[in-house]
Amino acid sequence: MTARMIALKILDGVFIAATMTALLMIAGFPMDWLLAFAEMGLREFQWFAPFILAAALWLIHAIATSDPTP
């Protein structure tokens, strides 16, 4: 397994965890601990969550499309 594949597997796991957390938060699942940790209100987090998800997708895309190392 190459370093690129390992990095993609780790980033996929991070993306899935971030996606599930954001979707649960938007759906109304009580996550007061996350709001306290981020020091944000619910409305702020709901606006911030899509940016977190987009950043994770861009990072995965950047690694997947980069030139392989010899």
N, C-alpha and C positions, 0 to 999 in steps of 0.2 A: 504494500500500500504506500503510495507516494505521500509526500508532505501536503500536496495540494488536496488530495482526497481526505486526509485527516482534518485539515483546516475546514473543508466544506462540510464534513460531518459535524464538527463542533459548531460551526456557524448555523447549520440547519437546526441543530438542537436549541441554540440560543434563539433563533427566529421562531421556532415552534413554541417555546416557552413564553416569549414576549407576545406572540400573537394570542395565545390562549389566555394569558393574563389580561391583555388589553380587551379582548372580547368578553371575558367574564366581567370585567369592570364596567364596560359599556352596557352589558346586559343587565346590570344591577346586582351582581353578586357582591355581598358586603366584604370589602377589602380595606377596612380602615387602617390596617397596619401599613399598607402600601401608600396610602395617602399621607399618613404621618411620616413615613420614611422619605417620601419625595417632597414633603412640605407643600403639598398642592391641594386645592379643593377638587371636588369631583368634576366640575365643569372644566377646570384647567387641565386635568388629566385626560378628559375625553377629547380635548383639542390637541393635546400633546401626543397621545397614543399613535395616531397615524404617522407622525413624523418619526417616531421610534421604529415603527414597522417599515417605513420607506428606507430609513438608514440601514436597517438590517438587510433588506433586499438589495440595495445598492452595493453593500459590502460583499454579499455573496456573488453578485454579478461581476464585480471587479475581480474577485479571485478566480471565478470560473472562466472568465474571458482573458485572463492574463497569459502571457507566453509561458510555456512550461520551462522549467530550468533543466539543464542537461544532467 
